[in-house]
Amino acid sequence: MKNLKLIGFLMILASGLLFTQCTTDTIVGQAGADGIDGINGVNGANGLDGTDGLDGADIAVCISCHSNSHRDAINDAYTSLSKHANGSSWSYAGVGINRVGCAQCHNNQGFIDFQTTGAVHEEGYTLSQPISCTGCHNIHRSFDFANDENDMAMRTLRPVTLITNPDYTIDIKNESDVLGKSNTCVNCHQPRTSAPEATDGKYMNTSTHWGPHHGPQSTLLEGITGFEFSPAEIPVAGTGGHRTKMSCVACHMSTVDEGHSWEPANYASVTCTKCHGAKEEVTGFATGMAELAELLANAEGQAIVKVDGVWVPAFEADGTTPVITIGIVHEGGEPALGLFDIQVANAAYNYLYILEDKSNGVHNPPYVKALIEQSIKSFE
């Protein structure tokens, strides 16, 4: 009997413990290690190809330029005829620390750097590079050629502030060049030095490279920077017929492929004949330049010598008689060293300016004739 009571008591105690355990939180054990990844399933079958889209409406416009047949003709004209490619100036003027001032026009990377940042590499360039496609061309500003016209991906269309006159800007835009593509040319085809200034009525020339430089075409087209002995008789700047109605690209790049030789348009083409009749030279140009050249070749000046690194007038042994030199500009347009009257120096500058333009006056006939006539008259 006692045993039965004991068993009953133990059963009641066990039931109490069981109910108590059911009301407590479950004890969570530590997570087991990740199992091994299963094998990937088999790839599903590829879907059907979609239908090809239609060609863009302007694809022909792109192909007309971006094709070998188009580029080959341009490259042939450029490499065989253009001085941009086969001239000698870039081979010596565009390389080295001593040519930093030349690199913006005589080195392809120098031109790119100058157009991009306003400066060339301060230590110059070690590689001699002629101006090439990448110099003048970069990326289109707009692909809406129908409304914005094709800018030919010109690197710059910006108006150009002149080196010799920071207050003057040339912007060649007219019916022949609506976007101003010719402004690319103006960047380099401008004078580097101005007309000489007098010191006690004289000018001392100490350089055989004296003058406006070799590419003053843009300013002569504009009708500025020559020395004006009588300004009132000089045509107003920017009024020449070729400046108002034509442009660099209209005359020198009348066709895209042959245009990359930059040879002037064939006179028989519509570029010239739409305004001009029979072909003729600028009236009085050849005789005027010949007369001016003779006056300059016989102009009297004083020789100069370098003493302790400084140029000074030369005198005879008596110390008072000037050593005479004849000619401020010799045959072929070579400037001579010496001390000359300022009017002689200014006439020489005009002669070199017109000579280096190399258009025989065609760029701006009225302006050129006025400069020649005034320069000749200054000798009277």
C-alpha positions as CSV (number, residue, x, y, z in Angstrom):
1,M,0.0,0.0,0.0
2,K,2.8,2.4,0.8
3,N,4.5,1.5,-2.5
4,L,1.3,2.5,-4.4
5,K,1.2,5.9,-2.6
6,L,4.9,6.5,-3.5
7,I,4.3,5.6,-7.1
8,G,1.4,8.0,-7.3
9,F,3.4,10.8,-5.7
10,L,6.2,10.4,-8.2
11,M,3.7,10.4,-11.1
12,I,2.2,13.7,-9.9
13,L,5.7,15.2,-9.5
14,A,6.8,14.1,-13.0
15,S,3.6,15.7,-14.6
16,G,4.4,19.0,-12.8
17,L,7.9,19.0,-14.2
18,L,6.6,18.3,-17.7
19,F,4.1,21.2,-17.6
20,T,6.8,23.5,-16.3
21,Q,9.2,22.6,-19.1
22,C,6.5,23.4,-21.8
23,T,6.3,27.0,-20.6
24,T,10.0,27.8,-20.8
25,D,12.0,29.1,-23.9
26,T,13.5,26.6,-26.3
27,I,17.3,26.4,-26.0
28,V,18.8,26.9,-29.6
29,G,22.0,25.1,-30.3
30,Q,24.9,26.4,-32.5
31,A,24.3,26.4,-36.3
32,G,25.8,23.6,-38.2
33,A,28.3,24.0,-41.1
34,D,26.9,24.9,-44.5
35,G,26.3,22.0,-46.8
36,I,28.0,21.5,-50.1
37,D,26.5,23.4,-53.1
38,G,24.4,21.2,-55.4
39,I,25.3,20.7,-59.0
40,N,24.0,23.4,-61.4
41,G,21.1,22.5,-63.6
42,V,21.3,22.2,-67.4
43,N,21.1,25.5,-69.3
44,G,17.8,26.1,-71.0
45,A,17.5,26.3,-74.7
46,N,18.3,29.7,-76.3
47,G,15.4,31.9,-77.3
48,L,14.7,33.0,-80.9
49,D,16.6,36.0,-82.3
50,G,14.6,39.2,-82.4
51,T,13.8,41.0,-85.7
52,D,16.6,43.4,-86.9
53,G,15.8,47.0,-86.4
54,L,15.6,49.4,-89.3
55,D,18.7,51.4,-90.4
56,G,18.8,54.9,-88.9
57,A,17.5,57.6,-91.2
58,D,20.9,59.5,-91.3
59,I,23.2,56.5,-91.7
60,A,24.1,57.6,-95.3
61,V,25.2,61.0,-94.0
62,C,27.7,59.4,-91.6
63,I,29.0,57.0,-94.2
64,S,29.5,59.8,-96.7
65,C,32.4,61.0,-94.6
66,H,33.3,58.0,-92.3
67,S,34.4,55.7,-95.1
68,N,37.8,54.7,-96.6
69,S,36.6,55.9,-100.1
70,H,36.1,59.4,-98.7
71,R,39.2,59.5,-96.5
72,D,41.6,58.2,-99.0
73,A,41.1,61.1,-101.4
74,I,41.6,63.6,-98.6
75,N,44.8,61.8,-97.4
76,D,46.2,61.8,-100.9
77,A,45.7,65.5,-101.3
78,Y,47.0,66.2,-97.8
79,T,50.2,64.1,-98.0
80,S,51.2,64.9,-101.6
81,L,50.4,68.5,-102.0
82,S,49.9,70.3,-98.6
83,K,52.7,72.1,-96.8
84,H,50.9,71.2,-93.6
85,A,52.1,67.7,-94.2
86,N,55.3,67.9,-96.2
87,G,56.6,71.4,-95.5
88,S,59.8,71.8,-93.5
89,S,58.7,74.2,-90.8
90,W,57.3,71.7,-88.4
91,S,60.5,69.6,-88.5
92,Y,62.5,72.4,-86.9
93,A,60.1,74.9,-85.4
94,G,57.9,72.5,-83.5
95,V,60.4,70.6,-81.3
96,G,62.5,71.4,-78.2
97,I,62.5,73.8,-75.3
98,N,63.8,76.7,-77.6
99,R,60.7,76.4,-79.8
100,V,58.0,76.6,-77.2
101,G,56.7,79.8,-78.8
102,C,56.4,78.1,-82.2
103,A,54.8,74.8,-81.1
104,Q,51.2,76.1,-81.0
105,C,51.3,76.2,-84.8
106,H,54.3,74.1,-85.9
107,N,53.5,70.9,-83.9
108,N,50.2,68.9,-84.0
109,Q,50.1,68.2,-80.3
110,G,51.1,71.8,-79.6
111,F,48.2,73.0,-81.6
112,I,45.8,70.7,-79.8
113,D,47.1,71.7,-76.4
114,F,46.9,75.4,-77.2
115,Q,43.3,75.0,-78.4
116,T,42.3,72.9,-75.4
117,T,44.1,74.7,-72.6
118,G,45.4,78.0,-74.0
119,A,49.0,77.0,-73.6
120,V,51.6,74.5,-74.9
121,H,53.7,72.2,-72.9
122,E,56.2,74.5,-71.0
123,E,59.1,72.3,-71.8
124,G,58.3,71.9,-75.5
125,Y,57.8,68.7,-77.4
126,T,60.3,65.9,-78.1
127,L,58.4,64.6,-81.1
128,S,58.2,66.5,-84.4
129,Q,54.6,66.3,-85.7
130,P,53.1,68.1,-88.7
131,I,49.6,69.4,-88.4
132,S,47.3,66.4,-89.2
133,C,43.7,65.4,-89.1
134,T,43.5,65.3,-85.3
135,G,44.9,68.8,-85.1
136,C,42.0,70.4,-86.9
137,H,39.2,67.8,-86.2
138,N,37.8,66.4,-83.0
139,I,34.1,65.7,-82.6
140,H,30.9,67.1,-83.9
141,R,29.2,69.7,-81.8
142,S,25.8,68.7,-83.2
143,F,24.6,65.8,-85.2
144,D,21.5,67.7,-86.4
145,F,23.1,68.6,-89.7
146,A,19.8,69.5,-91.3
147,N,19.3,72.4,-88.9
148,D,22.8,73.1,-87.6
149,E,24.9,72.4,-90.7
150,N,27.8,70.0,-90.7
151,D,30.6,71.5,-88.7
152,M,33.0,68.9,-90.1
153,A,33.9,68.1,-86.5
154,M,36.2,71.1,-86.3
155,R,38.3,71.4,-83.2
156,T,37.5,75.1,-82.9
157,L,35.1,77.5,-84.5
158,R,35.9,80.3,-82.0
159,P,36.7,83.8,-83.1
160,V,40.4,84.5,-82.8
161,T,42.0,87.3,-80.7
162,L,45.2,88.5,-82.5
163,I,48.7,88.0,-81.1
164,T,49.8,91.5,-82.1
165,N,46.6,93.2,-80.9
166,P,44.7,91.5,-78.0
167,D,41.9,94.1,-78.5
168,Y,41.1,92.9,-82.0
169,T,39.2,89.7,-82.7
170,I,38.7,88.2,-86.2
171,D,35.5,86.1,-86.7
172,I,35.2,85.0,-90.3
173,K,31.5,84.2,-90.9
174,N,29.4,85.0,-93.9
175,E,27.3,83.3,-96.5
176,S,30.3,81.2,-97.7
177,D,31.2,80.1,-94.1
178,V,28.2,80.3,-91.8
179,L,29.7,78.4,-88.9
180,G,33.1,80.1,-89.0
181,K,35.2,77.1,-90.0
182,S,37.8,79.5,-91.4
183,N,38.6,80.7,-87.8
184,T,40.7,77.5,-87.5
185,C,43.0,79.0,-90.1
186,V,43.2,82.4,-88.4
187,N,44.8,80.8,-85.3
188,C,48.1,80.4,-87.2
189,H,47.8,82.5,-90.3
190,Q,48.3,85.8,-88.6
191,P,51.4,88.1,-87.9
192,R,53.6,87.5,-84.9
193,T,55.1,91.0,-84.8
194,S,53.7,94.5,-85.4
195,A,55.0,97.3,-87.6
196,P,58.2,98.9,-86.2
197,E,58.1,101.7,-83.7
198,A,60.6,104.6,-83.8
199,T,63.3,105.6,-81.4
200,D,64.4,109.1,-82.2
201,G,63.0,108.7,-85.7
202,K,65.0,105.5,-86.4
203,Y,64.5,101.8,-86.2
204,M,67.3,99.3,-85.5
205,N,66.7,95.9,-87.2
206,T,68.7,93.2,-85.4
207,S,67.2,90.1,-87.0
208,T,67.4,88.6,-90.5
209,H,64.0,87.1,-89.7
210,W,62.4,90.5,-89.0
211,G,58.9,91.1,-90.3
212,P,55.3,90.0,-89.7
213,H,56.2,86.3,-90.0
214,H,55.4,83.8,-92.8
215,G,51.6,83.6,-92.5
216,P,49.8,86.9,-92.2
217,Q,46.9,86.0,-94.5
218,S,44.0,86.5,-92.1
219,T,44.9,90.0,-91.1
220,L,45.5,91.1,-94.7
221,L,42.1,89.6,-95.7
222,E,40.7,91.6,-92.8
223,G,42.6,94.7,-94.0
224,I,44.6,95.5,-90.8
225,T,48.1,95.5,-89.2
226,G,49.9,96.9,-92.2
227,F,51.6,100.3,-91.5
228,E,49.2,103.1,-92.6
229,F,51.1,106.2,-93.6
230,S,47.8,107.9,-94.3
231,P,45.0,106.1,-92.4
232,A,42.2,108.1,-93.9
233,E,43.1,106.7,-97.3
234,I,43.0,103.0,-96.1
235,P,39.8,101.0,-96.7
236,V,37.8,100.3,-93.6
237,A,38.8,97.0,-91.9
238,G,36.6,94.0,-92.8
239,T,35.1,95.6,-95.9
240,G,37.0,93.8,-98.6
241,G,34.9,91.8,-101.1
242,H,36.7,88.5,-100.3
243,R,36.3,89.2,-96.6
244,T,32.5,89.9,-96.7
245,K,31.5,87.4,-99.4
246,M,34.1,84.7,-99.3
247,S,36.3,82.9,-96.7
248,C,39.4,80.7,-96.2
249,V,37.5,77.5,-96.7
250,A,35.4,78.7,-99.6
251,C,38.4,79.5,-101.7
252,H,41.0,77.0,-100.4
253,M,38.7,74.1,-99.6
254,S,36.0,74.4,-102.2
255,T,36.0,70.6,-102.5
256,V,36.4,68.4,-99.5
257,D,38.9,65.9,-101.0
258,E,41.1,68.2,-103.1
259,G,40.6,71.0,-100.6
260,H,43.0,69.3,-98.2
261,S,45.8,70.4,-100.4
262,W,44.7,74.0,-99.6
263,E,45.5,75.1,-103.2
264,P,43.2,77.9,-104.3
265,A,40.1,77.0,-106.2
266,N,40.3,76.6,-110.0
267,Y,39.4,80.0,-111.4
268,A,36.9,78.5,-113.8
269,S,35.0,77.0,-110.9
270,V,31.8,78.7,-109.6
271,T,33.8,79.8,-106.5
272,C,35.4,82.6,-108.6
273,T,33.2,83.1,-111.6
274,K,30.0,83.7,-109.6
275,C,31.5,87.1,-108.8
276,H,34.3,87.7,-111.4
277,G,34.5,87.8,-115.1
278,A,37.7,87.0,-117.1
279,K,40.7,86.1,-115.0
280,E,43.1,89.0,-114.4
281,E,45.8,90.0,-112.0
282,V,45.4,92.7,-109.4
283,T,45.9,95.9,-111.3
284,G,49.3,97.5,-110.6
285,F,50.4,94.9,-108.1
286,A,53.4,93.5,-109.9
287,T,54.8,96.9,-111.0
288,G,54.1,98.4,-107.6
289,M,55.8,95.7,-105.7
290,A,58.8,95.8,-108.1
291,E,59.1,99.6,-107.6
292,L,58.9,99.3,-103.8
293,A,61.4,96.4,-103.8
294,E,63.9,98.6,-105.7
295,L,63.5,101.5,-103.3
296,L,64.0,99.2,-100.3
297,A,67.1,97.6,-101.8
298,N,68.7,101.0,-102.3
299,A,67.6,102.5,-99.0
300,E,70.6,103.9,-97.1
301,G,71.1,103.1,-93.4
302,Q,73.8,102.8,-90.8
303,A,75.5,99.5,-90.1
304,I,75.3,98.0,-86.7
305,V,77.7,95.9,-84.6
306,K,77.4,93.9,-81.5
307,V,79.4,95.1,-78.5
308,D,79.3,93.1,-75.3
309,G,76.2,91.3,-76.5
310,V,74.4,94.6,-77.4
311,W,73.7,95.9,-80.9
312,V,75.0,99.5,-81.4
313,P,75.5,101.8,-84.5
314,A,78.8,101.3,-86.3
315,F,81.2,104.2,-86.9
316,E,84.4,104.7,-88.9
317,A,87.7,104.9,-87.1
318,D,87.2,108.6,-86.4
319,G,84.3,107.6,-84.1
320,T,81.9,110.1,-85.7
321,T,81.3,109.0,-89.3
322,P,78.6,106.4,-89.6
323,V,79.4,103.2,-91.5
324,I,76.9,103.2,-94.3
325,T,74.9,100.1,-95.3
326,I,72.7,99.9,-98.4
327,G,69.4,98.1,-98.5
328,I,66.9,97.2,-95.7
329,V,65.4,94.4,-97.8
330,H,67.4,92.5,-100.3
331,E,66.4,90.4,-103.3
332,G,64.1,87.5,-102.3
333,G,62.7,89.5,-99.4
334,E,65.6,89.0,-97.0
335,P,65.7,91.8,-94.3
336,A,69.1,93.4,-93.6
337,L,70.6,94.4,-90.3
338,G,71.0,98.1,-89.7
339,L,69.7,101.4,-88.4
340,F,67.2,103.0,-90.7
341,D,64.8,105.9,-90.8
342,I,61.5,104.8,-89.4
343,Q,59.5,105.5,-92.7
344,V,61.9,103.2,-94.5
345,A,61.4,100.5,-91.9
346,N,57.6,100.8,-92.1
347,A,57.7,100.6,-95.9
348,A,59.8,97.5,-95.6
349,Y,57.4,96.0,-93.1
350,N,54.5,96.6,-95.6
351,Y,56.5,95.0,-98.4
352,L,57.3,91.9,-96.3
353,Y,53.7,91.7,-95.1
354,I,52.3,91.7,-98.7
355,L,55.1,89.3,-99.9
356,E,54.5,86.8,-97.1
357,D,50.8,86.8,-97.7
358,K,51.6,85.1,-101.0
359,S,48.3,85.8,-102.7
360,N,49.7,88.5,-105.0
361,G,47.2,90.9,-103.6
362,V,44.2,88.7,-104.3
363,H,43.1,88.4,-100.7
364,N,42.4,92.1,-100.4
365,P,43.2,94.1,-103.6
366,P,42.1,97.6,-102.4
367,Y,44.0,97.3,-99.1
368,V,47.1,95.9,-100.7
369,K,47.2,98.6,-103.4
370,A,46.8,101.3,-100.7
371,L,49.7,100.0,-98.7
372,I,52.0,99.8,-101.8
373,E,51.1,103.3,-103.0
374,Q,51.6,104.8,-99.5
375,S,54.9,103.0,-99.0
376,I,56.3,104.2,-102.3
377,K,55.2,107.7,-101.6
378,S,57.0,107.7,-98.3
379,F,60.3,107.8,-100.1
380,E,59.5,111.1,-101.8
